[in-house]
């Protein structure tokens, strides 16, 4: 089973076949909708005119990459910051994984090691890393021993908490409801400020 977001079918296919596209989608998955974040790698590939390449993105002229991200419609609501973040992640992939995103999750001894690799990426705090670990485990069968425990609550097979749990329109609705509940609870705990 792979990801099934309500986005262009070609964008879903790219996420399924290209580990770098999947990782970039996760990088972009903040302060925009899941659909926007995970469709943007496809739009980026279209704008570049070919499949995504970590080495190319790592070495891209930063201002030129911002221009690619900012071209309407922008790939993210913060194109400058996200172009830089994608470039930073690609540089780590080149330095540690020979430019191959799949090597990030290819051979970890266990879920804790994989979580550590993901959290070592620029912009991946613990929660985002756990969501990506759950996405890899639930949708892409990347399941080293202890992966569910390392993914925390996101690894639970019976939840609808994140992009890792989206398989159809109903599961997307349940994930959105969960996120709204969490935002409301956070707002209530801070007194509405």
TITOR-925236 format. One record per residue (C-alpha): x, y, z; residue in one letter; residue number from 1. Coordinates in steps of 0.05 Angstrom, whole numbers, plus 5000, padded with zeros to 4 digits. Example, Ala and Ser with C-alpha at 12.3 -4.5 7.8 and 13.67 -1.06 7.14 Angstrom:
2
[baza [5246; 4910; 5156]; 'A'; 1],
[baza [5273; 4979; 5143]; 'S'; 2],
This chain:
193
[baza [5000; 5000; 5000]; 'X'; 1],
[baza [5026; 5069; 4984]; 'X'; 2],
[baza [5003; 5140; 4994]; 'X'; 3],
[baza [4936; 5159; 4965]; 'X'; 4],
[baza [4925; 5233; 4972]; 'X'; 5],
[baza [4872; 5272; 4934]; 'X'; 6],
[baza [4924; 5303; 4888]; 'X'; 7],
[baza [4942; 5294; 4814]; 'X'; 8],
[baza [4949; 5219; 4802]; 'X'; 9],
[baza [5018; 5232; 4771]; 'X'; 10],
[baza [5039; 5267; 4835]; 'X'; 11],
[baza [5018; 5205; 4875]; 'X'; 12],
[baza [5056; 5160; 4827]; 'X'; 13],
[baza [5118; 5203; 4834]; 'X'; 14],
[baza [5114; 5197; 4910]; 'X'; 15],
[baza [5107; 5121; 4904]; 'X'; 16],
[baza [5167; 5112; 4857]; 'X'; 17],
[baza [5215; 5168; 4878]; 'X'; 18],
[baza [5241; 5167; 4950]; 'X'; 19],
[baza [5269; 5238; 4942]; 'X'; 20],
[baza [5201; 5264; 4921]; 'X'; 21],
[baza [5170; 5231; 4982]; 'X'; 22],
[baza [5222; 5261; 5028]; 'X'; 23],
[baza [5215; 5330; 4997]; 'X'; 24],
[baza [5139; 5325; 5007]; 'X'; 25],
[baza [5151; 5312; 5080]; 'X'; 26],
[baza [5200; 5370; 5085]; 'X'; 27],
[baza [5146; 5416; 5056]; 'X'; 28],
[baza [5091; 5388; 5101]; 'X'; 29],
[baza [5086; 5446; 5149]; 'X'; 30],
[baza [5041; 5507; 5148]; 'X'; 31],
[baza [5008; 5484; 5083]; 'X'; 32],
[baza [4958; 5429; 5069]; 'X'; 33],
[baza [4982; 5358; 5060]; 'X'; 34],
[baza [4958; 5361; 4989]; 'X'; 35],
[baza [5000; 5422; 4974]; 'X'; 36],
[baza [5062; 5394; 5008]; 'X'; 37],
[baza [5059; 5327; 4974]; 'X'; 38],
[baza [5040; 5352; 4905]; 'X'; 39],
[baza [5096; 5403; 4904]; 'X'; 40],
[baza [5152; 5352; 4888]; 'X'; 41],
[baza [5114; 5335; 4824]; 'X'; 42],
[baza [5108; 5409; 4806]; 'X'; 43],
[baza [5182; 5418; 4822]; 'X'; 44],
[baza [5201; 5361; 4775]; 'X'; 45],
[baza [5157; 5391; 4721]; 'X'; 46],
[baza [5190; 5459; 4729]; 'X'; 47],
[baza [5260; 5428; 4726]; 'X'; 48],
[baza [5240; 5387; 4666]; 'X'; 49],
[baza [5263; 5320; 4694]; 'X'; 50],
[baza [5263; 5274; 4754]; 'X'; 51],
[baza [5287; 5303; 4820]; 'X'; 52],
[baza [5361; 5293; 4836]; 'X'; 53],
[baza [5391; 5307; 4905]; 'X'; 54],
[baza [5459; 5324; 4876]; 'X'; 55],
[baza [5429; 5375; 4829]; 'X'; 56],
[baza [5386; 5407; 4883]; 'X'; 57],
[baza [5444; 5408; 4933]; 'X'; 58],
[baza [5487; 5446; 4883]; 'X'; 59],
[baza [5432; 5490; 4854]; 'X'; 60],
[baza [5444; 5565; 4857]; 'X'; 61],
[baza [5404; 5585; 4919]; 'X'; 62],
[baza [5372; 5646; 4888]; 'X'; 63],
[baza [5353; 5607; 4825]; 'X'; 64],
[baza [5322; 5552; 4868]; 'X'; 65],
[baza [5281; 5604; 4906]; 'X'; 66],
[baza [5257; 5630; 4839]; 'X'; 67],
[baza [5234; 5560; 4820]; 'X'; 68],
[baza [5198; 5552; 4886]; 'X'; 69],
[baza [5167; 5622; 4883]; 'X'; 70],
[baza [5141; 5617; 4811]; 'X'; 71],
[baza [5065; 5621; 4813]; 'X'; 72],
[baza [5034; 5580; 4841]; 'X'; 73],
[baza [5089; 5578; 4894]; 'X'; 74],
[baza [5109; 5509; 4918]; 'X'; 75],
[baza [5100; 5531; 4990]; 'X'; 76],
[baza [5073; 5592; 5026]; 'X'; 77],
[baza [5146; 5606; 5047]; 'X'; 78],
[baza [5183; 5592; 4982]; 'X'; 79],
[baza [5250; 5622; 5004]; 'X'; 80],
[baza [5254; 5585; 5069]; 'X'; 81],
[baza [5230; 5519; 5039]; 'X'; 82],
[baza [5276; 5523; 4979]; 'X'; 83],
[baza [5334; 5531; 5029]; 'X'; 84],
[baza [5308; 5473; 5072]; 'X'; 85],
[baza [5301; 5426; 5012]; 'X'; 86],
[baza [5372; 5445; 4991]; 'X'; 87],
[baza [5398; 5432; 5061]; 'X'; 88],
[baza [5365; 5364; 5063]; 'X'; 89],
[baza [5393; 5347; 4994]; 'X'; 90],
[baza [5463; 5367; 5017]; 'X'; 91],
[baza [5457; 5318; 5076]; 'X'; 92],
[baza [5434; 5264; 5028]; 'X'; 93],
[baza [5495; 5276; 4984]; 'X'; 94],
[baza [5543; 5278; 5043]; 'X'; 95],
[baza [5516; 5217; 5081]; 'X'; 96],
[baza [5476; 5175; 5031]; 'X'; 97],
[baza [5511; 5186; 4964]; 'X'; 98],
[baza [5452; 5228; 4941]; 'X'; 99],
[baza [5403; 5170; 4947]; 'X'; 100],
[baza [5343; 5186; 4992]; 'X'; 101],
[baza [5325; 5112; 4997]; 'X'; 102],
[baza [5391; 5098; 5031]; 'X'; 103],
[baza [5366; 5139; 5090]; 'X'; 104],
[baza [5319; 5082; 5107]; 'X'; 105],
[baza [5352; 5024; 5071]; 'X'; 106],
[baza [5386; 4986; 5126]; 'X'; 107],
[baza [5375; 5011; 5197]; 'X'; 108],
[baza [5386; 4961; 5253]; 'X'; 109],
[baza [5320; 4981; 5285]; 'X'; 110],
[baza [5267; 5035; 5289]; 'X'; 111],
[baza [5307; 5077; 5338]; 'X'; 112],
[baza [5365; 5081; 5290]; 'X'; 113],
[baza [5319; 5101; 5233]; 'X'; 114],
[baza [5286; 5154; 5276]; 'X'; 115],
[baza [5355; 5180; 5292]; 'X'; 116],
[baza [5374; 5184; 5219]; 'X'; 117],
[baza [5310; 5222; 5203]; 'X'; 118],
[baza [5316; 5271; 5261]; 'X'; 119],
[baza [5387; 5286; 5238]; 'X'; 120],
[baza [5358; 5318; 5175]; 'X'; 121],
[baza [5350; 5394; 5174]; 'X'; 122],
[baza [5280; 5414; 5196]; 'X'; 123],
[baza [5260; 5346; 5224]; 'X'; 124],
[baza [5243; 5351; 5297]; 'X'; 125],
[baza [5220; 5290; 5336]; 'X'; 126],
[baza [5147; 5295; 5317]; 'X'; 127],
[baza [5159; 5306; 5243]; 'X'; 128],
[baza [5210; 5249; 5243]; 'X'; 129],
[baza [5160; 5203; 5277]; 'X'; 130],
[baza [5107; 5220; 5226]; 'X'; 131],
[baza [5156; 5205; 5169]; 'X'; 132],
[baza [5177; 5140; 5202]; 'X'; 133],
[baza [5103; 5121; 5208]; 'X'; 134],
[baza [5092; 5140; 5135]; 'X'; 135],
[baza [5150; 5095; 5114]; 'X'; 136],
[baza [5125; 5038; 5156]; 'X'; 137],
[baza [5051; 5042; 5142]; 'X'; 138],
[baza [5052; 5060; 5068]; 'X'; 139],
[baza [5119; 5037; 5042]; 'X'; 140],
[baza [5133; 4974; 5083]; 'X'; 141],
[baza [5197; 5002; 5114]; 'X'; 142],
[baza [5192; 4964; 5179]; 'X'; 143],
[baza [5256; 4952; 5217]; 'X'; 144],
[baza [5247; 4920; 5285]; 'X'; 145],
[baza [5214; 4968; 5334]; 'X'; 146],
[baza [5192; 5018; 5281]; 'X'; 147],
[baza [5122; 5026; 5310]; 'X'; 148],
[baza [5149; 5041; 5379]; 'X'; 149],
[baza [5199; 5090; 5351]; 'X'; 150],
[baza [5143; 5125; 5312]; 'X'; 151],
[baza [5106; 5134; 5378]; 'X'; 152],
[baza [5031; 5146; 5373]; 'X'; 153],
[baza [5039; 5155; 5297]; 'X'; 154],
[baza [5059; 5082; 5291]; 'X'; 155],
[baza [4992; 5058; 5319]; 'X'; 156],
[baza [4957; 5021; 5262]; 'X'; 157],
[baza [4887; 5042; 5285]; 'X'; 158],
[baza [4896; 5117; 5286]; 'X'; 159],
[baza [4883; 5175; 5239]; 'X'; 160],
[baza [4935; 5226; 5262]; 'X'; 161],
[baza [4978; 5244; 5202]; 'X'; 162],
[baza [4993; 5236; 5128]; 'X'; 163],
[baza [5017; 5165; 5146]; 'X'; 164],
[baza [4944; 5146; 5157]; 'X'; 165],
[baza [4914; 5174; 5092]; 'X'; 166],
[baza [4890; 5120; 5045]; 'X'; 167],
[baza [4826; 5151; 5018]; 'X'; 168],
[baza [4777; 5209; 5027]; 'X'; 169],
[baza [4748; 5181; 5092]; 'X'; 170],
[baza [4816; 5172; 5125]; 'X'; 171],
[baza [4836; 5242; 5103]; 'X'; 172],
[baza [4773; 5269; 5136]; 'X'; 173],
[baza [4790; 5232; 5200]; 'X'; 174],
[baza [4861; 5259; 5200]; 'X'; 175],
[baza [4836; 5329; 5190]; 'X'; 176],
[baza [4786; 5321; 5248]; 'X'; 177],
[baza [4843; 5296; 5292]; 'X'; 178],
[baza [4887; 5356; 5274]; 'X'; 179],
[baza [4830; 5404; 5288]; 'X'; 180],
[baza [4819; 5372; 5356]; 'X'; 181],
[baza [4893; 5378; 5373]; 'X'; 182],
[baza [4894; 5452; 5352]; 'X'; 183],
[baza [4832; 5466; 5394]; 'X'; 184],
[baza [4863; 5430; 5454]; 'X'; 185],
[baza [4928; 5469; 5446]; 'X'; 186],
[baza [4890; 5534; 5441]; 'X'; 187],
[baza [4849; 5517; 5503]; 'X'; 188],
[baza [4911; 5500; 5543]; 'X'; 189],
[baza [4942; 5567; 5528]; 'X'; 190],
[baza [4879; 5605; 5545]; 'X'; 191],
[baza [4862; 5620; 5473]; 'X'; 192],
[baza [4925; 5662; 5460]; 'X'; 193],
